[in-house]
Every structure is written in C-alpha cells, then in structure tokens.
C-alpha cells in the first residue's frame, strides 16, 4: 500500500562544493566526488574518471634519474629537466617522443651549464619553460649568479646556458614566457624582453618594464583579448602576489603598454596559472579566478554565480609554490598538498570547463603537468622519474579503473538534501538508486543523519560479468557468453534498508568495493511528514 500524503525528494549529482547543505549551494552539490567526474553525456550523472596507465618511460638510460622538475609538450615531444647523478647533483635536459617512446640525445651538457638539483618538497621557486624561435628557454633556481637561463636548440638538441648578450639581464630570472615571439623574463619586479625570435639577445638597454610596486613577479602567461575594433589581440598577463598586470603591443610598433588589471588579487602559486578555452585561470588568495577575453577578472564559477563552489582546499594549501595545474579543452586540473578536515593530504581536483563544476578529490597526484591532446602528461616525485599519460575524457567502453596498476576506489557523498518549508521530522522507506557499472560491482549506500551518524546502510549489486569485444578466447555465439554492460545503461534498484529512515535532514554516501568503472545517477525517495518535530537531530 502506498504511503499516504507522500512526496518525492530527489538528488541528482552535479558537482563538488564546500557547502554542507543543498540550500546553501546548488541542486546536486556533493561533498565528495572521489575519482568521479561529470558524465559528458548526461548532466545529472557522474562517472568514473579514466584511470592512468603504466609509465610511458622510466628514464632507464639516465644515471640514477629522480625528480622531474619541469616539462612541456610540443607536438609529440616532451621537453623537460630531470635530476641525475651523471655529473653530480644536477638537473639534465631531456627530449622524449611520446609517439615512438624514444629519447633524443642532448649534447653539450656539463657541470658549468647545468642547474643544481632542487629539493622535491617544501616551498620553492618552480622552474619555467618557453619555446622562443628555435630554442627552449628554461629558468631554474639551481643556476648560480653568473648564469641566467638554459637553452636547448630544437634543431641540433645542443644545450647551453648563459646570460643575454649586448645587454645583460641584471639578475637571474624566475620565470619566462613567449610574447610577440620574444622571451619575456621576470626579474624581481621588472619584465625584460629580448629581440624577436632570439632569446639570447637584448639590443637595447631599456628593454624592460617595471610593474607597479617593488614586490616580485610570480608568474606570466599569454591571454587573447577581444576588442570591438581590432578583433582578438594578444597580451601578456603578469602576476604578483596581490596584483595582476597586462602588457600589450610591442616596442617595434611603438605601442608597448602596461595596465593593471587588479591591485588586490594575484597569485603566490605560479603553476596554478593555466590557459583555457574560457580564459586564463589562476589561484588567488581565496579561490580560483578567471580572466576571460573581456579582460575583467572574475571568480571561476558557474555562470551567474558570484562565488566559487570549492575554496577550502585551495585556501589551506601547505606550499602554494608546489601546486601543479594544467588544462586542455575539456578540463582544468590542479594537484596540491592541503589540509582537508584538519588532515594533511595531497589531492587532485578537476574543473569541467563545459559544465563549470568541480569534481574530486582524485587520487593520482602529480607535481608537474602538461596538456597533451585530450589528456595530460604527468610526473610525480613520489613515483620517481616516470612520465604518465592521463586522459580527461571517459568513454563508455574503454574507461579503466586502475592507476598505474593500482585499483581506484570511488565515492560520492551528497550535501544535506534540500527540504524547503518543512520543519517536521520525516520518514522514508522507499528509496531508489540509479547506477550502472562496467562489470559486476557492489555499491554500498549509506543514509546519514544531519550529524553524520548512520541511519541505515545497504548493498546493491550492479552489472554482470562478461567479456569485451575482441577479447582473446571469446567467439560470437559462444555458449553461456555474456558481454560487459555499456557504462550508460542504467539500473534502478530499490535500496533494501534494514530500518525506516527517520530524519529531519539527511545525506547519502555511495562507495564501491571491487574497483569497477561506475556511473552514479539520481537517488529518489518517497517521503512522508510525521507531523511532529523535536529538539534532537
């Protein structure tokens, strides 16, 4: 018999939020989406993120390779610096071709032109790279007082290190960026620029701009700006700890100019700055911001929403200079060591650039990331000298639930569900859970009271054991053969609670046990007001 005077409460997972209740966030807000991301095909479901495969290379041809301090992908080649002991404690340049899996030999390295290896933990000055003309330019804190930057010739793959010629950089730069085919170097509070297509030469002594006060530049990145009269114009955005400046024009056309964009927001996390299709994203003091082509700095948030959904993990970062991020056409991702719930942890968070919502924490961490196609090239000092490919685009058939051979665990937790204009205690017996999995999976569903205590728990079975198309030893028409389910064909199960759910406010938690790719959809329950209230939870 149906419950009298009942109504339906529904929760459809959308994205991650710092909020504890749905009324204070957005419909579908979750407190945790561990290794889950928004489903590209369905706006009311989350799916397993793609797993990270085995290492692309372990630098076996190098002498005791260790910490990869920086890398950048150009075409199919990864350029970067890795610590070795071949000549002592120095970082050596490397060139790795993703397509062939082979290294290109770099010549010319010596103790006189290599930077000293830096610690792989704690606050630091992250190395930076930029391609200018026929060179890869590298700034590195391991260089002494005489050498300003390293250079890799992209034709001969010869390595050198030097200061600029004709006119010298006054000090070792902390960052480099390409703007108007010139190398722009950050030196304290000044931005120095070289000749076009030649990062080694500054013909004039005045090839520099002083940005605002005497605080140091922390990061630089390019930004296309839309104009009403001239279309898209290229600019260089320069960050300080609490300021953002914009450089436009060029000295060759006598229109080089600087303008401040903000004098109270900046970044102390140089590697949080990333160029996305929506604009330039960076981590400010209270969360992420974006500089769209309009040039007006605004919070990185869902359109029309004045605040960021996720702020606390970023505000509690242990070492902002160790933060690593990257973006492609699909997502912006950021990895950092931070305090969550008072516990120090290293987490990876993804921001979906289409849905404009966060997900995470994800558990494959990294300290350097570069975009590559539909995914990223990642490295992590904790995993040694290894490069990994991480896809950002899940597929219904090909998604893996393994990270470098380790099983991925999935967890989804809702905020306290919205229950507007109803003060009374509620009760529910009928609850349905919509989900799917690629293979057999056991899903634990917990109903939690307003104080986090357990109301009831149940286990659901999802999917069937089957084979995959093309799997060795399987044949079409084989007796007893079943095929893996498509990760998009939902099952709707009644949750077999052991007791009725009696609550004022509640939340749900879903966890998996077998490490099988999953999709979580809506949770719906038929609810009845009890007609009474009390002072307890």
N, C-alpha and C positions, 0 to 999 in steps of 0.2 A: 504494500500500500504506500502511495506517495506521501511524502512529508507535507503536512498542511501549512499553508501560508509561507511556503519556502521561496527563496530567491537564489539566483546563481551568482557566485563570486568566481571571477576568472583571473588568471595570471598568465600572461604571455611574455616570455623572456625577450628583452630588447638589448640591454647593455648594462655595463658596470657603473656603480655610483657609490659615493661616500655616504649617502643618506642611509638612515636606518628604517625609514617608512616611506611607502609609496606616495603618500600625500605630500611629502617634502621633496620628492624627486620627480620622476616621470613614470607613466604607466609602463610596467615591465622592467623596472630597475632591479638590479641584482647586487648583492653584497659581495658575491664571489662568482666568477666565471673561469674557474681554473682549467686552463688548456681548452677553453671553448671560445668560439668566435661567432659573430652573427652569420647566419646562413645566407649565402649570396642569393639564393633562390626564394627564400621565404622570410619575410620581415618579422615574423613572430616566432622564430625558432633560432636556436643556437646549435652549432655542430662542432665536432672535434676539429681543432686546428691540425694542419698537416704535420706529421712527425718529421724530425730532422734525421736525415740518413747518416750513413757512416762517413768518416772523414774523407775529403777529396784528396788530401795529401797529408803526410806526417813529416815532411821535410827531411826524409831519411838521408838525403845526400849532403845535408849540412852537418856541421860539427856541434853536437850537443845543442840542437835548437831548443829554444824555450819560448819566451814571451814575445808574441806578435804585437808590437806597439802601435802600428798603424797599417792600413791598407786601403786601396781604392781600386775599383774595377773600371777598366776602359775596354770596351768591346768584350772579348772573352778572356782578357788577361787581367790577373790580379797583381798589382804592384804594391809593395809594402816594405816594412822593416821587421826583422826577426832577430832576437838575441842569439848569439852563438859564442863559442869559446875558441874558434879557429885562430884568432889573433889576440885573444884576451876577452875581456868582458865588454864586447861591442855589439851594437845592432848592425846587421848587414842588410843591404837591399836585396829583394828577391823579385822575380818575374815568373808567375805561374800561369799557364794556359789551361783554363777550365775545360776547353774542348778536347785537348789532347792529353791532359793530365801530366804534362811535362813542364819542367823548369827551363828557362833560358838562362844561360850562364852570364853573370855580371862580372865585368873586368874592372881593374883599376882600384879595387878596394885595398886600403892599408890602414894602419893604426893612426896615420896622420889625417885621414879624411872620413873616418867613421865616428859616429857619436857613441858615447858610453851608454851601456845598457842601464835603464832606469828601473827602480823597484816596481813590481807588478801590483802593489796595493798601496793604499793611503792617498792623500792628496798629491796631485802632481800637475805638471803642465803637459797636456797631451800633444804629441807630435801632429803636424798637419801636412797635407799634400795638395798639390795643384798641378795640372798639366798646362804649361805655357809654351807655345811654339813647339819645338821638338824636344822639350825637356819635362821630366817630372821633377818638381821642386819640393823639397822636404825641409820643414823646420823641425828641430828636435832639441829638447832640453839637455841632451848629452853632449852638445858641442861646447867647446871652451870659448875663451874670449876672442880668439883670432878668426875662427870660422863662423860664418853666419848661417849657412844653409847647405844642404846637399843637393846634388844634381845627377839625374840619370838621363843620359842621352837615349832617346827612344828609337834611334836608328842603329847605333853601334852597341848599345847597352853597356856603355862605359860609365863608371861612377866617378864623380869628382865632388869636391866641397870647397867653398870659397866665400868671399865677400863680393859685393858688386864692384865693377870696375868704373873708371873715370871718376865717379863719386861714390863714396862708401856709405853703407848703412852704419849709423852711429852706434848700434848695439845689436845683439843677437835678437832676431825677430821671434815672436811667439806664435805667429800664425801667418799663413799665406793664402791668397785667393786670386783667381784669374778674373780680371775685369778689363774689357776692351783689349783683350789679348796682351795685357801687361800683367806682370806679377806684382801684386799689392802686398806689402809686408806690414805687419803690425809690430811697431817698435814703441813700447811704452804707450804714450797717448797720441802717437802720430802714426799716420798711414803713408808709407813711402811706396812709390811706384817706379817700375823700370821702363825701359824702352819697349815699344810694341814687339812682340814675338821674341824678345831677348831678355830672359830673366836675369842675365848676368851683368847688365849694363844700365847705368843711370847717367845720361849725358849731361844733365843739369843738376846743380846743387840744390835747387829749390823744388825737386820732385817729391814733395811731401805735403800733407795736410795735417794740421793739429786739430784734434777733435775735442772740443769743449774743455773741461777741467783737466787736472793732472792725473786723474785715475787712468789705469791701463786699459787698453783694448783687450777684450776677452775672446772675441770671435768675429769672423767676417764671412759673408755669403751673398751670392747674387740674388736679385729679385727683379723680375719683369714687372713694370708698372704701366697700367693702362692710362692713356691720356685721351682727351676729347679731340685734339687737333693733330697729333702725330702718331696715333696708334700705340703700339707697345714699345716702350723704351726700356733699355737695360739700366739697372742701377746696382750699386754695391751697398749692402747694409752692414754697418759696423756696430758691434755691441760692446758695451761696457757693463760693469756690474749693475748699474742702475740707470743706464742711458742707452738709447738707440739712435744712430745717425744714419743718414743716407747720402751717398755720393752719386752724382750723376754727371753726364757729359765727359769731356776729355780735354786735356791740355792742348792737343793738336788742333782742336776746333774752337779753342778759346772759350769754352763754355763749362769748364770743370767747376762744379759747385758742391757745397756740403750744406745739409739742412738737418736739424734734429727732428726725429720722429716722436720721441718720448724722452722726458728728462726725469722720470721716476720709475721706469720699468726697464730692466735689462736682463742679463743672464750671467751667472757665475758657472754655468755648465756648458762649456764650449761645444761639446759633442751632442748636446741636445738640439742644436740648430740644424734644421734639415729642410731642404727644398721639396715641396709637394705640389701636385697639380692645383691645389687651392691657394697656395702661397707659401710663405716662409714661416715654419713652426719653430718655436723656441720655448724653453722652460724659464719662466720668470720666478720671482720670489714666492708667489702664492699659487702657482699652477701654470699651465701651458697657455701660450698666446699664439696668435697667427697674424702675419702681415699679408693680407690679400693684395691682389694687383691694384686695389684702390689706394694702398699705402697707409691705411688707417689701422693701427694696432688694436686688436680686439681679442677677447677670450676665445680659446679654442673650444667651441661649444656647439650644440645643436642649434640650427638657425632659429633666431628669435629668443633664444635662452640666454640670459645675461651672465651666467656663471658656468664654470667648468664642472662637469659631473664628478671627476676624480681629481682631488688635490692633495689629500693627506699623504699618500706615499711619496709624492714629489717634494712636499714641504719638509718631510722628515728624512730626506736623503743624507746619508752619512758623509759621503765625499762627492759633492756636485761635480768636481772636475773628472771623476771616474765614470760618470754617466755616459752611456753609449746609445746612439739612436741612428735610425736610417728610415727612409721612406721610398715607396715606389708608387705606382698608380693606384694601388689598392689600399695600402695602409701605411701609417706611421707607427714605428715601434721603438720602445725605449727600455733599456735594461739598467737597473740601478740597485745598489745596496741601500736598504732603508729599514726604518722601524715601522712595522705593521702590528697594531695591537700591543705595542710595547716590546715586540720580539724583533731582533735584528735578522733580516732575511734579504736574499737577493732575488728580485722579481723582474719579469719581463711583462710589459703592458703594450697592447696594440690599440691603435685608434683607427677605426674603419672610416676611410675618407669619403665613402659613399653614404653610409648610414649616419656618420658623425657621432658615433658612440664608442666607448671604451670597452675592452674586454681584458680579462686576466685575473690573477697573475698566471703567467705561463712559466713553465719550469725549465726551459732550456735557456740558460743565461749566457751572456757574452759581454766582452768589454771593448769590442770593435765590430762595426757592422758597415757593410757597403751594399747598396742596391744592385741587383743583377736580374734583369728580366722580370718575371713575376714573383721573384723571391729575393733572397739576400745571401751574401757571403758573410759568415760569422766566424769569430775566433774568441777564445776564452782562455785566459792564463791558467785557470784551474785545470784545463784539459790539455795543456802543453801546446806545442807547435802543431796545430791542426787547423785546417780550414774546412768549414761545413757549409752546405747549401741548405737553406730553409725556405720552403715555398710558403707563400701567403695566400694561396688560392686553393681551397679544398675542392675535391671532386667527389662525386657520389660513389665511384668505384675504386679510385686509386689512393684514397687517403690512408695513411699509415698511423698506427697507434704506438710507434716506437721512436724514441730519441736516441740515436747513436747506439742502438741495441738494447736500450732500457725501456721498460713498459711505461706508458704515460697513464697517469690517473686523471680522471675527470670529475669535476664537482661544480654544481650550480646551487647557489643559495639565494633565495629571494629576500627582499626587504619585507617589513611587516606589511601585509596586504591592506589596501585601502578599504575602509568601511564607513563611508561618509554618512553623517546624520543618524547613526545607530549607536546608542550608548549601552544597550543591554548586552549581557552575555549571550553568546551564540553557540549553536551546536550543529555539527555536521557529521553525517555518516557516509553519504555518497560522494566520493571523490574520484575523478578520472584523471589519468595521466597519459599524455600523448607523447610518444617517443618512437625511435627506430634505432636499429643498430646493424652493423655490417658483420653478422655472425652472432653467436649466442652471447648474451651479456646479462648479468644480474644487476639490476638497478635498485639501490636502497633509497627509499623515500622516507624522510623524517618530517613529521609535523612538530613545529616548535612553538612554545608559548611565548608571550610577549617578553618574558625574562630569559628566554633561551633554553628553558627546561624542555624536556621531551614530553610531548603529548602522546604520541604513538609512532611506531615505525613499522615499515612493511617492505617486502622484497618483491620485485617484479622480474619476470623473465622476458627478455626481448630477443627477437631474431631466431634464426635457425642455423645449424651447422651445415655448411655447403662448400662447394668448390667454386673456383674462379675460372672465367673463360680463358682458355689457353693453358690451364694448369697441367703439368706433366702427369700422365697416367689417367686422365679423365677423358671420356669419349661421349659424344652426343648419343642419347638413348641408352646410356649405361643403366643397368638395373639398380634401383634404390638411390640414384644420384639426385641430390638437391643442390640448388645454386644459392650462393650468398645473396642476401637481401640487398636491394638497392637502398642506399642511405638517403632516403627521401620518401619511402613508402611507410607512412606512419601506422603504428599500432596504438589503439586506445584501450587501456586496461583500467578496470575498477581497482582502486587501491584497497587491499584487504586489511584494513585497520583491525587491531585486536580490541580496541575500545572506541566509543564515540569520541569525536573531537569536541571539547567544550572549552570555549575561549572568548576573550574579548578581542584580542588581536593575535594573529599568528603568522608564521612564515614557514616556508618549505625548504628542504635541502635534498638534493639528489646527488648520489655518488655512485660510481661504478666499481666493479670488483675484478673484472677479467682483462682490462686493457684493450677492449674492442672499440673501434670508432662508433660514436653515438650521435644521435640528434635528439635534442630535448625541445618539445613543443609546449602547448598550453596545459595548465592544470586548472581544472574546473571542479567546483564543489557546490552541492545543493545545501543551503544553509537555512536555519530557522532561528528566529529570535526566541530566547527563553522567556522573555518578559520580566526578567529581574536583572539587577546589577549589584555589584558589591565593591568593597574597597581592596579586594585582592586582585592578583593578576589573572 
